[in-house]
Amino acid sequence: IKPMQILDVDKLRERLLFLGYEKTASVEMAGQFAIRGGIIDIYPLTEDSPYRIEMWDDEVDSIRRFDADSQRSLETVEELVIYPACEMVLDRERMNKGMERIREDFKKNYDVLFGNFQTEAAARLKKTTDQILGELEDFYRVTGMDSLVTYFYEKTVSLLDYFPKEETVLFLDEYARMKERAESYTAEFRESMEHRLEQGYMLPGQAEVLYSYGEMEAMLAARKTVFLTMLTYQVHGMGIKETFHLETKSMPTYNNSFEQLVKDLERYKKQKYRMIILSPSTTRAKRLAEDIFQAGLPAVFLSEINRELVAG
């Protein structure tokens, strides 16, 4: 939104609701907006303070950032970009299509329950569906919106789909345990959903939000994957190209114990070890190298390993 722009306030209001913003009398926290005559206050989810748009008829006259507590203006801006306040962004067309799918799914399941003389479950399903449709009509969203994703989006993706196949390497720690937990979770989820469907607490589409373990395994098999494991075992369903054996030993934690770190480094130096200490930031690495050097050890900071380290 920019000054001098023609702005339809009613369309803006609907758009903000679809973006997950809450309409209030006055904005106090991120994710809220308020409309009072020719003044529109919006608190974008990505900003530290709200913005006030002042209209002249249907034209944006000015945009100012202001303090939510004192209402005092902080600065005038030339552009306001509003990002969504929710993960599932809808519009009128997508919402209408989604609601139609919900009605169709409800009718099929309602007929099955009623046909099996499960009248109490059928009535419960009708009440639940009416509540969902009513909230969507009135507020453009509903509690637990993410469970309805398959009605509004015909195609969904997994987290892995956001990472390019050729440029991504996945590291899986103790795959056998991961697989066991994933299969157990999938089974629990499926049993829970079946029970809730039979009792009329939810729509069939709400039970389809989870990828099965088999689907996830197929995604992993198509990517560059490294399995880390204490014991060697066959990973079924995965074609292992190479196996590496790394001899490792457990290390003590040096939190608040710099003296112990220096003692261990001195011992490793006498034993002619080559030592590399990795740090999460350049600043901390430089400070650590300086501290170790001050303690009498030949430590140096390197941004990359471009030479062979000398023993000791």
C-alpha positions as CSV (number, residue, x, y, z in Angstrom):
1,I,0.0,0.0,0.0
2,K,1.4,3.4,-1.0
3,P,0.2,7.1,-0.7
4,M,-1.9,8.3,-3.6
5,Q,-3.2,4.8,-4.2
6,I,-6.9,4.2,-4.7
7,L,-8.0,1.7,-2.0
8,D,-11.3,-0.1,-1.7
9,V,-11.6,-0.4,2.1
10,D,-14.2,-3.2,2.0
11,K,-12.0,-5.3,-0.2
12,L,-9.0,-4.5,2.1
13,R,-11.0,-5.6,5.1
14,E,-11.9,-9.0,3.4
15,R,-8.3,-9.5,2.3
16,L,-7.0,-8.9,5.8
17,L,-9.4,-11.4,7.2
18,F,-8.3,-14.0,4.6
19,L,-4.7,-13.2,5.6
20,G,-5.5,-14.2,9.2
21,Y,-5.8,-10.8,10.7
22,E,-8.3,-10.1,13.5
23,K,-10.7,-7.1,13.3
24,T,-10.7,-5.2,16.6
25,A,-11.9,-1.8,17.9
26,S,-8.2,-0.8,18.3
27,V,-4.9,-2.5,17.5
28,E,-2.9,-3.6,20.5
29,M,-0.8,-6.5,19.2
30,A,0.5,-8.0,16.0
31,G,-2.1,-9.7,13.8
32,Q,-4.9,-7.1,14.4
33,F,-6.5,-4.3,12.4
34,A,-9.1,-1.7,13.0
35,I,-11.2,0.5,10.6
36,R,-12.7,3.8,11.9
37,G,-14.1,6.0,9.1
38,G,-11.2,7.1,7.0
39,I,-8.6,5.7,9.4
40,I,-7.2,2.1,9.0
41,D,-4.9,0.8,11.7
42,I,-2.9,-2.4,10.9
43,Y,-0.4,-4.2,13.1
44,P,1.5,-6.4,10.6
45,L,2.8,-9.7,12.0
46,T,6.3,-9.0,10.8
47,E,6.6,-5.4,12.3
48,D,7.5,-4.1,15.8
49,S,4.8,-1.4,15.7
50,P,1.4,-0.8,14.0
51,Y,0.7,1.5,11.0
52,R,-2.0,4.0,10.4
53,I,-3.4,4.6,6.9
54,E,-5.3,7.9,6.6
55,M,-7.7,8.0,3.7
56,W,-9.0,11.0,1.7
57,D,-12.2,9.6,0.2
58,D,-11.0,6.4,-1.6
59,E,-7.3,7.6,-1.9
60,V,-4.5,6.8,0.6
61,D,-3.5,10.2,2.0
62,S,-0.6,9.1,4.3
63,I,0.9,6.1,6.0
64,R,2.5,6.5,9.4
65,R,4.0,4.2,12.0
66,F,2.8,4.8,15.5
67,D,3.2,3.6,19.1
68,A,0.4,1.2,20.1
69,D,0.3,2.4,23.8
70,S,0.6,6.1,23.4
71,Q,-0.9,6.4,19.9
72,R,1.9,8.8,19.1
73,S,3.2,8.9,15.5
74,L,6.7,7.7,15.0
75,E,7.5,8.3,11.3
76,T,5.9,8.6,7.9
77,V,6.5,5.8,5.4
78,E,6.2,5.6,1.6
79,E,5.1,2.0,1.5
80,L,3.5,-0.6,3.7
81,V,3.8,-4.3,2.9
82,I,1.5,-6.6,4.8
83,Y,2.5,-10.3,5.1
84,P,0.0,-13.0,6.2
85,A,-0.7,-13.6,9.8
86,C,-1.5,-17.3,9.2
87,E,-0.1,-20.3,7.3
88,M,-3.2,-21.1,5.2
89,V,-3.9,-18.0,3.0
90,L,-7.3,-18.1,1.3
91,D,-9.4,-15.9,-1.0
92,R,-13.1,-15.9,-1.7
93,E,-12.9,-18.4,-4.6
94,R,-10.7,-20.9,-2.7
95,M,-12.9,-20.6,0.4
96,N,-16.1,-21.2,-1.6
97,K,-14.6,-24.3,-3.3
98,G,-13.3,-25.6,0.0
99,M,-16.7,-25.2,1.7
100,E,-18.4,-27.0,-1.2
101,R,-16.0,-29.9,-0.7
102,I,-16.8,-29.9,3.0
103,R,-20.5,-30.1,2.3
104,E,-20.0,-33.0,-0.2
105,D,-17.8,-34.9,2.3
106,F,-20.3,-34.3,5.1
107,K,-23.2,-35.6,3.0
108,K,-21.4,-38.9,2.1
109,N,-20.3,-39.6,5.7
110,Y,-23.6,-38.5,7.1
111,D,-25.5,-40.9,4.8
112,V,-23.2,-43.8,5.9
113,L,-23.7,-43.1,9.6
114,F,-27.4,-42.7,9.2
115,G,-27.6,-45.8,7.1
116,N,-25.9,-47.8,9.8
117,F,-28.4,-46.4,12.4
118,Q,-25.7,-44.4,14.1
119,T,-28.1,-41.5,14.5
120,E,-26.2,-39.9,17.5
121,A,-22.9,-39.8,15.5
122,A,-24.7,-38.5,12.4
123,A,-26.3,-35.6,14.5
124,R,-22.9,-34.9,16.0
125,L,-21.3,-34.7,12.6
126,K,-24.0,-32.3,11.4
127,K,-23.5,-30.0,14.4
128,T,-19.7,-30.1,13.9
129,T,-19.9,-29.3,10.1
130,D,-22.5,-26.6,10.6
131,Q,-20.2,-24.9,13.1
132,I,-17.2,-25.1,10.7
133,L,-19.2,-23.7,7.8
134,G,-20.8,-21.0,10.1
135,E,-17.4,-19.8,11.3
136,L,-16.0,-19.7,7.8
137,E,-18.9,-17.6,6.6
138,D,-18.7,-15.2,9.5
139,F,-14.9,-15.0,10.3
140,Y,-13.3,-16.4,7.1
141,R,-11.4,-19.0,9.3
142,V,-12.1,-21.6,11.9
143,T,-10.4,-23.1,15.0
144,G,-8.1,-25.9,13.9
145,M,-8.0,-24.6,10.3
146,D,-4.9,-26.6,9.5
147,S,-6.9,-29.9,9.9
148,L,-9.0,-28.7,6.9
149,V,-6.1,-28.1,4.5
150,T,-7.1,-30.9,2.1
151,Y,-10.4,-29.2,1.4
152,F,-8.9,-25.9,0.4
153,Y,-5.7,-27.2,-1.3
154,E,-6.0,-30.1,-3.7
155,K,-2.2,-30.6,-3.6
156,T,-0.1,-30.4,-0.4
157,V,3.6,-30.8,0.1
158,S,5.9,-32.0,2.8
159,L,8.7,-30.0,4.5
160,L,11.2,-31.9,2.3
161,D,9.6,-30.5,-0.9
162,Y,10.9,-27.0,0.1
163,F,14.6,-28.2,-0.3
164,P,16.0,-28.8,-3.8
165,K,16.9,-32.5,-4.2
166,E,20.4,-31.9,-5.8
167,E,21.5,-29.4,-3.3
168,T,20.3,-31.0,-0.1
169,V,21.9,-33.7,2.1
170,L,19.8,-35.2,4.9
171,F,21.4,-36.6,8.1
172,L,19.2,-39.2,9.9
173,D,20.3,-40.1,13.4
174,E,19.6,-43.8,14.4
175,Y,17.2,-44.5,11.6
176,A,15.9,-47.8,13.1
177,R,14.6,-45.9,16.1
178,M,13.2,-43.1,13.9
179,K,11.4,-45.7,11.8
180,E,9.9,-47.4,14.9
181,R,8.7,-44.1,16.3
182,A,7.3,-42.9,13.0
183,E,5.4,-46.2,12.4
184,S,4.0,-46.1,16.0
185,Y,2.9,-42.5,15.6
186,T,1.2,-43.2,12.3
187,A,-0.6,-46.2,13.8
188,E,-1.8,-44.2,16.8
189,F,-2.9,-41.3,14.5
190,R,-4.9,-43.7,12.2
191,E,-6.6,-45.5,15.1
192,S,-7.5,-42.2,16.8
193,M,-8.9,-40.8,13.5
194,E,-11.0,-43.9,12.8
195,H,-12.6,-43.7,16.2
196,R,-13.4,-40.0,15.9
197,L,-14.9,-40.6,12.4
198,E,-17.1,-43.4,13.7
199,Q,-18.3,-41.1,16.5
200,G,-19.0,-38.2,14.1
201,Y,-16.5,-35.8,15.6
202,M,-14.8,-35.0,12.4
203,L,-14.9,-35.1,8.6
204,P,-13.1,-37.7,6.5
205,G,-10.7,-35.1,4.9
206,Q,-9.5,-34.2,8.4
207,A,-7.9,-37.6,8.7
208,E,-5.8,-37.2,5.6
209,V,-3.4,-34.5,6.9
210,L,-0.5,-36.8,7.8
211,Y,2.0,-38.3,5.4
212,S,2.3,-42.1,6.0
213,Y,5.6,-43.5,6.9
214,G,5.8,-45.3,3.6
215,E,5.4,-42.0,1.7
216,M,8.1,-40.3,3.8
217,E,10.5,-43.3,3.2
218,A,10.0,-42.9,-0.6
219,M,10.9,-39.2,-0.3
220,L,14.0,-40.0,1.7
221,A,15.1,-42.8,-0.8
222,A,15.0,-40.2,-3.6
223,R,17.4,-37.9,-1.9
224,K,21.0,-37.7,-0.7
225,T,20.8,-39.2,2.7
226,V,23.4,-40.1,5.4
227,F,22.5,-42.5,8.1
228,L,24.3,-42.2,11.5
229,T,24.1,-45.3,13.6
230,M,26.0,-46.9,16.5
231,L,25.5,-50.4,15.2
232,T,25.6,-51.6,11.6
233,Y,22.3,-52.9,10.3
234,Q,20.4,-53.2,7.0
235,V,18.2,-50.3,6.2
236,H,15.2,-51.9,4.4
237,G,13.8,-49.9,1.4
238,M,17.0,-47.8,1.1
239,G,19.8,-48.6,-1.4
240,I,23.0,-48.1,0.6
241,K,25.8,-47.0,-1.8
242,E,28.7,-46.7,0.6
243,T,29.4,-47.5,4.3
244,F,32.0,-45.7,6.4
245,H,33.3,-46.6,9.9
246,L,34.2,-43.8,12.2
247,E,35.9,-44.4,15.5
248,T,34.7,-41.8,18.0
249,K,34.8,-41.1,21.7
250,S,32.6,-39.2,24.1
251,M,33.8,-35.7,25.1
252,P,33.1,-33.8,28.4
253,T,31.1,-30.6,28.3
254,Y,33.2,-27.4,28.8
255,N,30.4,-25.1,29.7
256,N,31.8,-22.7,32.3
257,S,35.0,-24.7,32.5
258,F,37.6,-23.1,30.3
259,E,40.4,-24.4,32.6
260,Q,39.4,-28.0,31.9
261,L,39.4,-27.3,28.2
262,V,43.0,-25.9,28.4
263,K,44.2,-28.9,30.4
264,D,42.7,-31.4,27.9
265,L,44.2,-29.4,25.0
266,E,47.7,-29.5,26.7
267,R,47.3,-33.3,27.1
268,Y,46.3,-33.8,23.4
269,K,49.2,-31.6,22.4
270,K,51.7,-33.8,24.2
271,Q,50.1,-36.9,22.5
272,K,50.7,-35.2,19.1
273,Y,47.0,-34.8,18.2
274,R,45.9,-32.4,15.5
275,M,43.2,-30.3,17.0
276,I,40.4,-28.3,15.4
277,I,37.7,-26.5,17.5
278,L,34.6,-25.6,15.6
279,S,32.6,-22.5,16.7
280,P,29.1,-21.4,15.7
281,S,30.2,-17.8,15.0
282,T,33.3,-15.9,13.8
283,T,33.2,-13.6,16.8
284,R,33.2,-16.4,19.3
285,A,35.9,-18.3,17.4
286,K,38.3,-15.3,17.4
287,R,37.7,-14.8,21.1
288,L,38.2,-18.5,21.9
289,A,41.5,-18.6,19.9
290,E,42.7,-15.5,21.7
291,D,41.9,-17.0,25.2
292,I,43.6,-20.3,24.3
293,F,46.7,-18.4,23.0
294,Q,46.8,-16.4,26.2
295,A,46.7,-19.7,28.2
296,G,50.0,-20.6,26.5
297,L,48.9,-22.8,23.6
298,P,49.5,-22.0,19.9
299,A,45.9,-21.3,18.8
300,V,45.0,-19.4,15.6
301,F,41.7,-18.5,14.1
302,L,41.0,-19.8,10.5
303,S,37.8,-19.0,8.5
304,E,38.6,-22.1,6.4
305,I,41.0,-25.1,6.6
306,N,43.4,-24.4,3.7
307,R,46.5,-26.1,5.0
308,E,47.5,-29.4,6.6
309,L,47.6,-29.2,10.4
310,V,50.9,-30.1,12.1
311,A,50.8,-32.8,14.8
312,G,50.8,-31.2,18.2
